[in-house]
Amino acid sequence: MNYQPLGLGYLAAVLEKEGIPVKLIDLVNTPFENVESIIQKEKPQIVGISCNLTTLRWGSFKLAQIVKRVDPNIKVIMGGIHATFMYQQVLANLPVDIIVRFEGELTFLELVKALESGSDLKAVKGIAFKSEEGIIKTEDRSPIENLDSLPFPAYHFLKFDMYGQLKVSGIVASRGCPYNCQYCSNRKYWGRLRQRSVKNVVDELEMLYNDYGVRYFSFFDNVFTANKERVIEICQEIIKRKLDVSWECSTKVELVSPEMLQWMKKANCLRIGYGVESGSPSVLKAINKKQTPAQIVKAFKMTQEAGIEAILYLMIGNPNETDQTINETIEIMRLVKPDVMWTGLTLILPGTDMYEICKRRGFIDDEFWLSDKGDSIYTMENNIKQLKNWEWKISYAYYLQRKRMLRLVEMTVFLRIAKNIREAMGVPIPIVDMQIQRFDHILHQTRA
């Protein structure tokens, strides 16, 4: 499911609070050929573009090219995870003037004021920019300590009714992560865990409930349940205010308890996603996951006993992956009996420890991100065919165990319809093609 671009919503809200004219345009489902006319109509002086997910970087790059084609004098500012960690490459090779590095609200505000006044950009912390001297990187900006000081995202610019009658929204109750998994860049990007107050979080929920009719929320926090007592207080406040909402979140298996899960159920939490990644101790150790198979089994048991759906997220092809570790993962999957399971091949991404290791070993270099080689799948130990076979093997075991072959057929049909619609709009999604291929393979195995 697509959600509103809350990062851009926060930036717009901070500018509005300071009286700076701003307009946020959510381009989801908008063909690229329509973007040029939007830029011509709005005539902006500054265009901010999110370049967060590395796998979607080309869309951000194309937007920058379109903006500069319409008017080379428009200042193009880019931010997000990929832009932050690859700022030198982006500035050197793309029509981008300035990169906002790391957390963006205060940096973007100060930058816009500097551009308006013509003051020296070197004084703005947390940016990188092109100049006659070359690419300049300024001093890092410290993370925002008091997240309650930020205004709510500028929701009046965002879309809530594009998914049918059920209005949904994401929400961010904390930033940062106390963990440092080898494949993930969140800790390096956001820094240590910082949490909004319970009142501030539920105030936002209530505002979305009353003003926009939102009835389903997804907490975007890396580890929503890092503080169990705080989660219980959030649930109690939702109940106290009689907010008739449903919601979901993600967390780690060692960060749940029966009492907390019971309160989450009372507050109508429908599902929890667990980033399990693997059921093998050797793989979990290799990626610095800091969890055990026993904790995985315990968390799923507690969650399902509380009446909450438990989602199993798995990564295939991490360091130390072998036939044996795949079998260990399948065994964990059979023990926990997840309500939903999602798998994906391990990717090497900028800003992660895994990326730095792979660069040192000569497996990948920064030039990869300017190529059209597709996804940066980790294949240092196994080839792509082996990885896909393992993924199909795990998926087959899941659908066979859950007796969900009919559901699999329904999902395949749905994905084919979605693929046709998006391609007709000129917005293909490679991951949908991969998912269809995987489901077709599983169905073929079943017929055999």
C-alpha positions, 0 to 999 in steps of 0.5 A: 500500500502507498502512504502519504509522503510524510517527510515532505509533509513535515518540511512543508509544515515547518515552512508554513509555520514561518510564513513561507509560501509553499505547496506540496504536490504528491505525485503518486500515480502521476505520469512523468509526462504530466510533471512538466505542465505542473512545474510550468503552472506553479512557477516555483523558485525552489523545488524540493525532491525526496530521494529516500529509497535507493531502489526508487532513485531514478524517479527522483533523478528524472524529476530533477531533470524535468524541473531543470528542463522547464527552467534552469534557474529553479533551485533543485534541492534533494534530500532523503537517505540515498541523497544523504549518503551519495551526496557527492555523486548526486551533485556531480552527475545530476541537475541538483543544486543542493542536498539536505543531509540527514534529518531535514526540517530545520536544515531546509528552513534555514536553507530556504531563508538563506536562498531568499536573503542571498546569504552564504550557504556555507553557514547552513549546517547539514547541506552539500552544494555545488559552487565555483570551488567544487562540491561543498559539504557543511558541518553536520546538524545535530538531530532534533531533540524535542520532536514535539517541537515540530508541527504536524505534517501539512496534511492539507496537501496530502491525499487520503481517499485514493484507496477506496472508502477506507482512509489511511495515513502513516504516522511517525511516533519516534525517530532513530533506532537503538540497533545497528543491523548490518543491512540497514542505514536507519541508525546512521541516518536518524541517529539514536532513538528519540520519541514524541510524547504520548499526548503529542502522538495521540493529538495527531491521531485525533486530529486526523480522525476528526479533520480528515476522517482517517480510520486506519493508521500505520506507525512508520517507526523502526521499532514502535515498541522500544518502550513498552510502557510508552506503548501501553500509555498510547493505547490507553490514551486512544481508548480514553479518547474513544478513537474508533481506529485500527492500526499496525506497526513494526518492531523486533521480536524481543520488544513485546510482552503479554501485557503490552500486546493485550493493551494493543489489542484493546486499542485495536491494533490489527497487525504487527510486522516483525523483521525476523530476516532469518531463522538461522543463528549463524545468519542472525549473528552475521547481520548483527540482528541480536535476536534468537530463534527462541525469541522469534517463536515466543513473540509470535506465540504471544502476539497471536494469543493476544488476537493480533496478526503477526507478519513475518518479514524474511530476507533471503541471501544474507551472509552465511546463507546456505541450504542448511540456514534456509531449512532452519528458516523454514523450520522457524516459519513452521513453528510460528505459523505467521498470519502473513509472510513477506520475503525479499532478496538481500540488497546492498544499500548505501549507508549500511555496514554491508555496503562498506564491506562489499566495497572493500572486497571489490564486489560493488562501487559507488558507480553502481548507482548511476548504472542501469544494472537493476537491484543491488542484490547481495550475491557474494556467496550465492548466485541469483538463481540459487537465491530465487530458488531459496525464496520460492522454496520458503514461499512454497512451504508457507502456502502449503502449510497455511493451505492458502493456495486459493489466496495465492491465486487471488493475489497473482490475479490482483498483481497482474491487474495492478501491473497492467494498470500501472504500465498503462499509466507509464509507471511500471513497478519491477517488484510487481513483476518479480512477485508475479514470477515468484507466485507463478513458480510456486503454483507450478510446483503445486501442480507438479 
